[in-house]
Amino acid sequence: MEQVIVTSARKEDLATFLKLNGFKVETSGENLYRVERDGELPVFINVSDGQLYFEIDLGDISGVANEKLYHDLLDLNTEVQPVAFGLNRANPDDPRLVLVESREAENLDSNELLSVFTALELAVDRAETLLGEYLN
């Protein structure tokens, strides 16, 4: 029998789409989402000016931070693309190591959006391995 492929195009708002794909979604205000799946670290999504900004807080590394660690993180950035490691210094007394990514909200494809979460999960695994060397 000849296989028939049917392509479907649906439009869902961000929270509904994520929930339909197994994510737990909490909203904090109009433009901020806290998204979790399968016990992974939460992903914070800020929607602003037609952009989605993704961030995962990996914690305070100031106790183990040194030049070698920062070089290792920068080197690891080349392996975890499209996401990247960065420092969130919004609170100067509590700098945080974060994973970040962004996407344009207009014409956002479902595969594109889900691939961001996959990339973030893989990068968290790489970060845990690297940071384990410094914490032990």
Rosetta blueprint (number, residue, H / E / L):
1 M L
2 E L
3 Q L
4 V L
5 I L
6 V L
7 T L
8 S L
9 A L
10 R L
11 K L
12 E L
13 D L
14 L H
15 A H
16 T H
17 F H
18 L H
19 K H
20 L H
21 N L
22 G L
23 F L
24 K E
25 V E
26 E E
27 T E
28 S L
29 G L
30 E L
31 N L
32 L E
33 Y E
34 R E
35 V E
36 E E
37 R L
38 D L
39 G L
40 E L
41 L L
42 P L
43 V E
44 F E
45 I E
46 N E
47 V E
48 S E
49 D L
50 G L
51 Q E
52 L E
53 Y E
54 F E
55 E E
56 I E
57 D E
58 L E
59 G E
60 D L
61 I L
62 S L
63 G L
64 V L
65 A L
66 N L
67 E H
68 K H
69 L H
70 Y H
71 H H
72 D H
73 L H
74 L H
75 D H
76 L H
77 N H
78 T L
79 E L
80 V L
81 Q L
82 P L
83 V L
84 A E
85 F E
86 G E
87 L E
88 N E
89 R L
90 A L
91 N L
92 P L
93 D L
94 D L
95 P L
96 R E
97 L E
98 V E
99 L E
100 V E
101 E E
102 S E
103 R E
104 E E
105 A L
106 E L
107 N L
108 L L
109 D L
110 S H
111 N H
112 E H
113 L H
114 L H
115 S H
116 V H
117 F H
118 T H
119 A H
120 L H
121 E H
122 L H
123 A H
124 V H
125 D H
126 R H
127 A H
128 E H
129 T H
130 L H
131 L H
132 G H
133 E H
134 Y H
135 L H
136 N L
